[in-house]
Amino acid sequence: MVTKSQPLGESSLQPTKPTGAHDTNVLLPSTLTEEEQRANAEFLVGAYAENTRVAYRSQLKAWLEWCAQRDISFVRADSETLVTYLRERVVGVEIGGRYYKPAKPNSLRVARAAISKAYEVAGLPDITKSPKISEALRAHRNSAARAGVKVRQAEALTVEVLAAIRATALHPRRGRGGVESETHARQRGLVDIALVSLMRDCLLRRSEAAAVRWNDITASADGSGRLYVGVSKTDQEGEGALLFISRQTMRDLDAIRPPGAGEQLVFGLKPKAIGRRIAAAATAAGRIGAYSGHSARVGMARDLARAGEELPALMTAGRWKSADMVARYIAHESAGRGAVARFHRES
């Protein structure tokens, strides 16, 4: 049973040994004020890519508020407490005045990672490592699979979709303020074309596209270009990567390059705005599907697989550390190149 105690962050919390599932050789930190703890948390959050920071912050907020409304201290929570939390998230639960709809397996996987990191940073035994937590997540994943719940994947912005966007991007659209002027439509459309082209060529994440500056792009003698990408989701040390830009995309970029660009951001858009721009461009091109800021990355991976590129080359192009995600993106192409597909082509 969970013992009630003061919430984490109260300066009156004295060093004490945790009970229950915790290692009794570990002491709880207690010398920092609540303000110092918040400052440390903000400082440490910079170790992660933007999307990871947002996801972790959201999941941790839900967990801490759930503990608070049950009068359970973060430092006293044990694996049984966490199983209860995960079970309630599976069916949907109100936390801190907000209703959290039933969580999908991937959401709970991120929740576990975020909570694990919080205990690690606090110097506390990690309750997420309990076999009970793995079993709870596996039970939910199996239940979801039996119910036919699929992991939602961004629609692929393939070369065919890119061609459709190029053909329609400059057409005036109707918005809240009425129909765009031809001048505004052209300016907006040229940015859309350059954005999706660069994101495809370099398999950029939306946060990476938002961070591109003009002086990150260099031209080569043959008309192609190179893009330097610094810190990214899979490169937290900031070693950077030099990525290829096609001649056509360099022409697309030249069409929107302002005089004396230098340190200016190329697109001047936030990551979420990039996702909305891509979705709007695909819709205007007559494409139906869940297009998002991830679509260009998925689409180029599928195009490369169709062209015969193997998994290691795809992982290098997209800077993936794990083959699992890439394999999911190119599952359609992989099936078309499998043994049964070869049999029918040869028969």
Secondary structure, DSSP 8 states (H G I E B T S, - for coil): -------TT-TT-------TTS-TT------S-HHHHHHHHHHHGGGS-HHHHHHHHHHHHHHHHHHHHTT--TTT--HHHHHHHHHHHHH-EEETTEEE----HHHHHHHHHHHHHHHHHHT---GGGSHHHHHHHHHHHHHHHHTT----------HHHHHHHHHHTTS--EETTEE--HHHHHHHHHHHHHHHHHHHHHT--HHHHHH-BGGGEEE-TTS-EEEEE-SBTTBTT---EEEEE-HHHHHHHHTT--TT-TTSBSS---HHHHHHHHHHHHHHTT--S---TTHHHHHHHHHHHHTT--HHHHHHHHT-S-HHHHHHHTHHHHHHTSHHHHHHHH-
